[in-house]
């Protein structure tokens, strides 16, 4: 039980990443695939945060001077995640706008029917 | 001394100025990328003597490494930055007349962002910063592939986006693992601490990062997006994607495998992967009847050859691999640019529609021929010294396995020669009809510049080879990299 308690964030993060990958690989609807990419992104962000997370830790800013630095949450992964979220939003927006154009051209979002280009 | 940060800052700043400049004067917009890349090229040339003496390390924000982000401008980084500015400059001159329809302002903006991202990847010394620049490169290339907004463009852009996003996700997970193990993101700091942990712990992050970057650099099992994306993008963008984007991905793979991890046990695996990529690429290219798809598959093959050369990890082969890389950027650029106007005139991408082009567009056909000869590796052109260095360096290793792989490299060159000569035969020795019309002056300028470069590098390779030799020691000599960053 303690294994689960100690690693719950990692289990959650990789669960999300694998669910996202599964959706990308299995689903045929483009919107669902894009949702899968988004879920995978969320999992990665959770994973990054979990690396620097400390149970009952404090934020490294605005804390009183007597708090030792080992009790603080690592701020670097949080800065990374902020950047990663912004990048994820950009990719998502581009993907959705491409999906709109795709629908205009093909009249469907089913990826099985969109295969004009081949080897 | 000029600050190398400007190599990234100037194109990035000007990229977001493009809409403003466009609202001030319509005519000026097209010339913004030309100006920015001209500036970059001059800056790179001016930095050469200083960098050859000592690599320049810039600490952004004034934090000394391993804290903060640093830029590392060594010979290898400068080689890539120079190559990006050169190819970018030539292609931006070409697109002055080639890009006329569609959202022109967005084209120039995204084009400069793409080159900014590429320059950032090759200059940065921080893993997460590498990821960020990589994403700038990827997102702008997704958008540029769909520039025409036609069926093929949108479809291939979606394919590229899905595969690329999964790839960058894997890269980010790998970076997360590395941060969890070492508590730092500085590449030199990680390279120093890598010996302190067990090698088996490093396996998962390395595979994740190589797989993530491998999608962008089109290493064999991960390259399904490339032929579609390269063939449906506008020709100027195909030239940049083929000549810059996948090379930058390969740079990142090499930097991470050689400098950061430096585990020599798996180099042979990469050599095999390179040969596999080379053979698959060349054989698929042989089967194509669409000229742009043929060139795209040929890019996959060349990437395989360069990966093979880098993976042998001796000074000779890496120098040869980098020479081949420079040659590939220039000649594949030339091939795509000349094919672009031939397609524009004939209205079709089929090779059979190019029959008799040698009479109708003599200069463009000559440019295509020079590029094809150089890529195959015929002597007076730039492809010869690169392939020669790779083969002779690989044979010097004297291992049976490597000798067999070299045999496969030579076999693939024969395949490459066959499909390129088939196109050249169609250009010159078959009759076709159509009016005789030249390409516009800007396109001709771009093509002639590249042709002169190819011949100059082929006739006098020592000029470049000396610089490449110090670039290859920059890649292989891990200790001096660590030493110059963490003084």
Boltz contact constraints between the chains, C-beta under 6 A:
constraints:
  - contact:
      token1: [A, 37]
      token2: [B, 165]
      max_distance: 6.0
  - contact:
      token1: [A, 40]
      token2: [B, 169]
      max_distance: 6.0
  - contact:
      token1: [A, 44]
      token2: [B, 169]
      max_distance: 6.0
  - contact:
      token1: [A, 44]
      token2: [B, 172]
      max_distance: 6.0
  - contact:
      token1: [A, 44]
      token2: [B, 173]
      max_distance: 6.0
  - contact:
      token1: [A, 47]
      token2: [B, 176]
      max_distance: 6.0
  - contact:
      token1: [A, 48]
      token2: [B, 176]
      max_distance: 6.0
  - contact:
      token1: [A, 51]
      token2: [B, 176]
      max_distance: 6.0
  - contact:
      token1: [A, 51]
      token2: [B, 180]
      max_distance: 6.0
  - contact:
      token1: [A, 80]
      token2: [B, 128]
      max_distance: 6.0
  - contact:
      token1: [A, 87]
      token2: [B, 135]
      max_distance: 6.0
  - contact:
      token1: [A, 90]
      token2: [B, 139]
      max_distance: 6.0
  - contact:
      token1: [A, 91]
      token2: [B, 165]
      max_distance: 6.0
  - contact:
      token1: [A, 95]
      token2: [B, 161]
      max_distance: 6.0
  - contact:
      token1: [A, 98]
      token2: [B, 157]
      max_distance: 6.0
  - contact:
      token1: [A, 98]
      token2: [B, 158]
      max_distance: 6.0
  - contact:
      token1: [A, 101]
      token2: [B, 154]
      max_distance: 6.0
  - contact:
      token1: [A, 102]
      token2: [B, 154]
      max_distance: 6.0
  - contact:
      token1: [A, 105]
      token2: [B, 151]
      max_distance: 6.0
  - contact:
      token1: [A, 105]
      token2: [B, 154]
      max_distance: 6.0
  - contact:
      token1: [A, 114]
      token2: [B, 155]
      max_distance: 6.0
  - contact:
      token1: [A, 117]
      token2: [B, 228]
      max_distance: 6.0
